[in-house]
Amino acid sequence: MAGVALNPHTPVNLLYDVLEDLDLVCLMSVNPGYGGQKFIYQTLSKIRALKTEINRINAKTLIEIDGGVGLQNMEKIIEAGADVLVAGSSVFKSEDPLATIARMKTYYQS
């Protein structure tokens, strides 16, 4: 499989020429480097734009979001068009990581 990751300030339209060749695009929704950062909400518009282009060209590319993902924002992220969510600190710093994962899966599958 082929994938690419974009930092928060990289525009998604840079990928449009190769999008149909990609299996996955990981949009970083925090600046890479350390865990526990807050989700950058401008990422939602990037997800929507990327999903629109994926649908327009009928590609099978998945959109993955990494950084600041948790129960408090996953609904908006999924509604924007994300297919895969990476949750680190929101799981491992929770009182009950297994319960947090279960809640995330329940929501995501509904």
C-alpha positions in Angstrom: 0.0 0.0 0.0 1.1 3.6 -0.6 0.5 6.4 1.8 1.6 9.9 2.6 1.4 12.1 5.7 0.9 15.9 5.6 1.8 18.3 8.4 -0.9 20.7 9.5 0.3 23.6 7.4 0.7 21.6 4.1 -2.3 22.1 1.7 -4.1 19.0 0.6 -4.3 20.1 -3.0 -0.6 19.3 -3.4 -1.8 15.6 -3.5 -4.5 16.0 -6.1 -2.3 14.9 -9.1 -1.3 11.6 -7.3 -4.4 11.0 -5.2 -5.7 8.1 -7.2 -2.3 6.3 -6.7 -2.5 6.6 -2.9 -4.2 4.1 -0.6 -4.1 6.4 2.5 -3.5 10.1 3.3 -2.6 10.8 6.9 -3.5 14.4 7.9 -1.6 15.4 11.0 -3.9 17.4 13.1 -1.2 18.5 15.5 2.4 19.5 14.9 4.4 16.2 15.1 6.8 15.8 17.9 5.0 15.0 21.2 1.7 13.6 22.4 -1.1 15.4 24.2 -1.4 18.4 21.9 -4.8 19.9 21.1 -6.5 19.1 17.8 -6.1 21.9 15.2 -9.7 22.5 14.1 -8.7 23.9 10.7 -8.0 20.3 9.8 -11.7 19.7 9.4 -11.8 21.9 6.3 -8.8 20.0 4.9 -10.6 16.7 5.5 -13.7 18.0 3.7 -11.7 19.3 0.7 -9.7 16.0 0.4 -12.9 13.9 0.7 -14.5 16.0 -2.0 -11.6 15.4 -4.3 -11.5 11.7 -3.5 -15.2 11.3 -4.3 -14.8 13.5 -7.5 -12.2 11.2 -9.0 -13.8 8.1 -7.5 -10.6 7.0 -5.7 -10.5 4.5 -2.9 -8.1 6.6 -0.8 -8.6 6.5 2.9 -8.2 9.6 5.1 -6.5 9.1 8.4 -6.3 11.7 11.1 -3.5 11.7 13.7 -3.3 14.1 16.6 -5.6 15.4 19.3 -8.3 12.8 18.4 -10.6 11.9 21.3 -14.2 11.4 22.3 -14.8 15.1 22.4 -14.1 15.7 18.7 -14.3 12.4 16.9 -17.9 13.0 15.7 -16.9 16.2 13.9 -13.8 14.5 12.4 -15.9 11.5 11.1 -18.6 13.8 9.8 -15.9 15.8 7.9 -15.0 12.6 6.0 -12.2 10.8 7.9 -12.0 7.0 7.6 -9.3 6.2 10.2 -8.6 7.9 13.5 -5.4 7.6 15.5 -5.9 8.2 19.3 -3.0 8.1 21.6 -3.0 10.3 24.6 -6.8 10.4 24.8 -6.7 6.6 25.3 -3.6 6.1 27.3 -4.2 9.0 29.6 -7.8 8.1 30.3 -8.8 6.4 33.5 -9.9 3.3 31.7 -8.2 2.9 28.3 -10.1 -0.2 27.3 -13.4 1.5 28.1 -12.4 4.6 26.1 -11.5 2.4 23.1 -14.8 0.6 23.4 -16.7 3.9 23.5 -14.8 5.1 20.4 -15.5 1.9 18.5 -19.2 2.0 19.4 -19.5 5.5 18.2 -17.5 4.9 15.0 -19.5 1.9 14.0 -22.9 3.6 14.6 
